[in-house]
Amino acid sequence: MSTMNISLPDTMKSFVDEQVSQRGYSTSSEYVRELIRKDQDRLQLRGLLLAGAATAPTAPADGTYFEDLRDRVRKAARVGV
């Protein structure tokens, strides 16, 4: 694992220390790693949403669509049993 040192204003350091204490993190590094993981997840989701928005529209997801989907799931469950 690599090491990275960061500088924070006193108010931010106090905030991080408070979050570590209140949320049950062992260290400030653990808290920062969690923030980075969440940001990575957010960026991945944003990419997926943008990719989906760029695709051609398909049939509407209406009541018929969901009923057909339920039927396919039921059939698959019977075959798998």
PyMOL commands that set and color helices and strands:
alter all, ss='L'
color gray80, all
select helices_A, chain A and resi 10-23+28-54+63-80
alter helices_A, ss='H'
color red, helices_A
deselect
rebuild
show_as cartoon
